[in-house]
Amino acid sequence: MNKQTIGQKLRAYRRRPGSLILMLLVMLSAVATFAVLLFLIAYILIKGLPHLTPDLFALKYTSENASLMPALLNTIGMTALSLVIAVPLGIFAAIFLVEYAKRGNKFVEIIRLTTETLSGIPSIVYGLFGLLFFVTTLGWGYSLLAGAFTLAIMILPLIIRTTEEALKSVPDSFREGSFGLGAGKLRTVFCVVLPSAVPGILAGVILAVGRIVGETAALIYTAGTVPAVPKSVMGSGRTLAVHMYNLSSEGLYMDQAYATAVVLLVLVVGINCLSGYIAKKITKGNGNGEN
């Protein structure tokens, strides 16, 4: 930035001092947010890294080792099962809302109002619903399946809204070009529009994964807190977040709780990096196909 540009900006700020104040507030907010993030990460790593011992990764949990391995395996399984249930439903619902439903349709407005309402419900309410419906009424008991269906309902509004916005961001020229080449509606949606919206859809999936991995209240009432890997999806088991909550609430395994937080942090960062890598690969593949 040269002196002339700096002088022009200073003169503009003198004429409008409110712009300078807003710019300073925005910069201060960005710095504060970044500082809080760094502080949290550093605090978790400093507290947890010294206590990452081989005993924590034993296949079987005991009162002596407080192993997190069963909870880690349950977390991966719970995440995969919840996404398998919620992602197809969310994507198909968003495709209907954007590509097939008529604009101004009252039914579409009701669906959007419902999804926005569902996204604002506290997780403890979802947990009580899962307890009453999946655990008690359907007779599934405390199980991974009951927890996965409860979490799927929780993340469904998020996936619908992010997929909907991703589909809307695809230019209409893509659709018009596909129709001009003789492709039908279904082929246009799944071969042209949907691949172009993949980065936005994956962003929603990443947010959903973050909510699944960090959820405790809903899972305590549906999946249970058994510190073991169940033999099937109808068995009870705890996730990493529930495991960390139980260790900290007991007050006897605080060091292991901090170590679990480190593993949880690494897991979330790893999933985010993997999703970003997949999104780039898909985007490059679409670009090569178009060329």
N, C-alpha and C positions, 0 to 999 in steps of 0.2 A: 504494500500500500504506500503510494507516494505522498509527498507533502501536500500536493494540490487536493488530492482526495480527502486527506485528513482535514484540511482547512474547510472544504465544502461541508463535511459532516459536522464540524464544530459550529459553523454558521447556521446550519439547519437546526442543530440542537439549541442554539441560542434563541432562534425564532420560536421554537416549540420545545420548551423545557420539559413538557410532559413526556415527550418521546424518549428523552434521556433517562428520565426516572423509570419508565417502563422497561427500557433496555437493561438498566442496572438491576431491576427486580427479576427480570427473566434470567439474566446471567447468575444472579445470586441464588435463585431457585435451582438452576441446573447444577451449580457447584455444590449446594447443600445436599441435593439428591445423590450426587456422585459420592460425596464424602460419607453420607450415611451408609451407602452400599459398601464402600470400602471398609468402613468401620465394622459392619456386621460380618463381612467375610473374614476380615483379619481376626476379629474376636473369636469366631467359631474355630478358625484354624489354630490359633494360639492355644485355645482351651482344649481342643479335641485331638490334634495331631500327636501330642506326647502319649496319649492313651490308646492309640491304635495298636493293639497287640494281636498276635496270632490267635489268642483265645477268643477274641471277639468274632472270629470267622470260623469257629467250629461249627460243624454241621448240626450239632444238637445243643439246645439251650439247657443250661443248668444254672443253679443259683450261684455257683462259683465263677463261671466264665461270663455270664450275661451275654451270650453270643447273639449277634445281630444277623447272622447268616440266614436263619429261617425267615426273619422279617424281611430281609432283602429279597429273597426268592418269592415271598408272598407279594411284595410290592410290585415286582416285575410281572407276576402272573395277574394281579389285580388290575394293573394298568393295561395290559394287553387285552384282558377280557372286557374291561369297560369300554375301551376304544373299539373293539370289534362290534359291540352292541350299539354304541352311540354314533360313531363316525358315519356308517352307511345311512342311518336314519336321518342324521343332521344334513348330510350332503344332498340326499334325495329331496328332503323337505325344502332346502334352499333352492334347488333346481326348479321345483314346482313353483315356488314363490316368485322367482325371477324370470324364468323362461316360459312357463305355461299359464300361470294365473293372469287374468286380465287386470289392467291397472284400474285402481279404484274399487276393486272387488271387496265387499264387506267381509267376506270370509277370510281374505288375506289379512285384513286389518285386525280381525279377531285373533288370528294365529300370531301375528307380530305382538299384539298386546299380551297374549298368553306367554310367549317366550320372554318378553321383558319382565313380566311379573315373576316367572319362574327363576330368572337370574337374580332376583333380589331377595329370594327367600333364604333365611339363615340355614346353615348346614344341619343344625340340630333338629330342625323341623323335618328335613329330609331323612335324618336318622330315625326319628320317631315314626314317620310314615313307612320307612323300610321295615322297622320292627313290627308294626301292626299288620302290614300287608304281606311282605315277602316272608318274614320270619314266622309270624303267627298264622295269618289267614291261609297262605299257600303251603304252610308246613315245611318250609325249607330249613328252618332252624338257623342258628348262627353259622353262616357259611360264606365262602368266597363268592358264590353265585348271588346270594342276597346282597352282599356288599357291592358287587359289580353292577347289578341292576340299579341299585340306589345311586351309585356314582354316575352311571350312564344318564339317569334322569337329571342329575345335577349339571352335567357338562353339556347336555343336549342344547339348551338355549345358546350357550357360547359358540358351539360349533355351527349352529344354524345362522347366527348373526354374522360371524366372520366369513363363512362361506357365501352368504348372501352378498356381503359387501365386495368380496373377491370376484364374484360373478358379475356384479354391476360395473366393476372397474375394467372389464374386458371391453374394448371398443366395439361398437355396433358394426364397424366395417368388417370385422372378422366374420360375423354372422352373415352379413350381406354377401361377402365374397364366397362363403361356403354355399349359400343358397344359389348364388349365380353359377356355381360349378355343378349344380344339380344335386347336391347333398340334401337329405331330408332333415327334419327337425331333430330327430334323435341322434343322427350321426353328427350333426353340427354341434350339438350340446356336448357329446361325449368325446368327440375327436378334435374339436377346435376350441370351444369355450372352456371346458373343464380343464384341459391341460394348461391353458394360459392362466388359469386361476389357481393353479397348484401352490405357488408360493404363499398366497394369502390364506388358502385353506390350511396349509401346514402351520402357519402362524397361529391359527385358532387351535389346531391340534396340540401345539406346544403349550399354549396357555391351559388347555384342558389337562394335559399331562401334569403340569405344575399343580393344578388343583387336586388331581387325584393323589399325587405323591404326598402332598402336604395335608391331606384330610385326616381328621381324627374323630370328630364328633359323630359323623354319620356311620363310620365303620365300627365304632365301639358298640353301637346298638344293632348292627347287622352282621358284620363279619366276626365279631368277638375279639378276644385278646389272648387266645391260646398261643404260647411261644413255640410253635412247631409248624412244620410244613404239612398241610393236610394231604391225605392220599387222593382226594378228588375235590372237585369244585364244591361239593356239598359238605366239606369239612370246614372247621373253624380255624382261623389263623389271623395273626396280627401283622400289620404293615410296619414299615420303618417309623413313620410318624407316630403311630400308636405305641410302638415299642419304646420310642424316645419319651413319649408322654408317661408311660407306665414307670420307666426307670426314674425319671425326674420326680414323679409324684410320690414314689416310695421313699425318696431321699437317701437311699443307700448306694445308688449306682450313678452318682452325678458325673463322674469321670467317663463312664461308659455312655452316658447320655450325650455328652459333648462329642465323643468319638462317633456316635451314631449320627449326630448332626453333620459332621464332616462327610461321612459316607453319603448321606442324603443330599448334601450340596453337590458333591461330585457327580452323583447320579443325575440330578437335574441338569447340570451343565453338560454332561455327556449326551443326554437326550436332546438338548437344544442344539449342540454341535452336529449331531448325527442328522437331525431334521433339516438343519441348514444345508448340510452337504447334499442330502437327497434332493432338496429343492433346487440347488444349483445344477445338479446333474440333470434333473428333469427339464429345467429351463434351457440348458445348453442343448439337450437332445431335441427339444422342440425347435430351437433355432436352427440346428443343423438340418432338421427335417424340412423346414421351410426353405432353406437355401437350396 
